[in-house]
Amino acid sequence: MKTSIVNIYKTTLCVLAVSGVVSCSKSFLDIKPKGKVIVQATADYDLLLSSSGLSANSVDVGVPMGDEVIAFDNYFSSASTRSQRLFRWDDVIYDDGFFANEMSTLMASLYTYNKIINEVMSSTDGTEADKKALLAEARVNRAWTYFNLINMYGKPYNAATAATDPGYPIVTAADVTETKFTRASVQEVYDFILSDLTESIPNLPVTIRTRIRFGKTAAELLLGKVYVFMGKFDAAKPYLEAALTDLATTGAGTTLTNMALYDFNVTMIPAGTWGWNATSYASGSFSGTPVPAYYTENIVCRQVTPMSWAVSANEYTMSPQAAQLYTTSDKRLNYFTTKPFGVTTAYPLSGALRRNGPSALLNGMTIPELYLLRAEVAARLGDTTTAIASLKTLRVKRMSATDANAIPVGMTQLQLIQFVLNERLREFALQGYRWFDMRRLSVDPLFSSNTYTHTLYSPTGMVSATYTLRPERFTLQLPSAVIAQNPGMENNP
């Protein structure tokens, strides 16, 4: 989007309720209220958090960058410039004068979180406990925002170099007049994230009112995930275990906040509870899954809607190599079809699969990821029993009991870790998770020698081009518009 027409600080019902009026800006923050946002009562800040939860989207940049993705010329050639460049792992994604969609979305939310953090303890009417809970929740949301930003614009965390690797500017003021920003180091950003999370968790509620709001369980899961991405598996373990313990408590109360894995053997079958039908599904899109706010596997929901890249635009397809990782009884395959959207014939390449649902990209904090991170951490720490038990808990909800329990016996530690990583791919294919995993594995001694390629096929299934990911492109370059606004700011190579 051109900077002159960007307007990402969207007016919502909540913002209207607190008399906030905003418009676009050419600043790095890309937001600028026309007047002051009038927020005084503690309840107003609560509304601001609900508003930010409704509008806070996930970033979709990881979908075309994962190595499970392939493309076909006849659809790829009509894709957006951004889409094509991400798939090719190009150096430059945005032309001069354009901001990054994924940066603008997160920076807009960051303004709201900083405003709450800086002001809520001085708000009127609320109790001290209420104010501390809102402060904690805003800080956790800020941590989630920075975790995404650093995993796009900073190098993968490497303890040996993180203190000098350029990261991302740390912004703590809700001040749109600020115009000069400098990049903190990767280490400084991760320390900032860890501080926000560890100091906030004690003040968060266990039972949440709605999935758009962070509670204690989601925050513990996020902290465990951050430590996994830092390669600190022993530090991750207690937070993942705490999240699992709190998950049962989170499930108490109303149906809205119920937390549980779906059994795809019940929901994703003909005449199942989600209305899946093989005939109609093959030629259209599947919309039978509950909306994200009611999806019981979401601990906190963040989404990109619609997920047209995979569902209807035909730009990206799962590779045959990735598809071979599934067993035939795996009901997650029912999210895929062999046919392009609106086409009655199958892809010319055997095994190529288009993701056909759900219509929203779900990459907030989820129960499947809790079990998969727990399994990986256990495998990394040599706890084979816990790793396999966590895998089976998820797998039995995705495929036949026979296949779910058919985890190879006698695997080495490396083989078990790889099995968990493959399960992550099976669970999150074309959802953007794989790209973040590729980044962290690139500095993992066990997997740092891995190479990654993308293949572009002709309409007849022949190879048109192959793109190999270079180490430099494990980080995105900052848009030239940001560099121009901040003279002297170092860009990624």
Helices and strands as residue ranges (DSSP letters): G 3-5, H 13-17, E 22-23, E 32-33, H 42-55, E 69-72, H 73-76, H 81-87, H 101-119, G 120-122, H 128-153, H 186-200, G 201-203, H 216-229, H 233-250, H 264-267, H 278-283, G 292-294, E 298-300, E 303-304, H 308-311, E 317-318, H 320-323, G 331-335, E 336-337, E 354-355, E 361-362, E 365-366, H 367-380, H 384-395, H 401-404, H 413-428, H 433-441, E 453-457, E 463-468, G 471-474, H 480-485
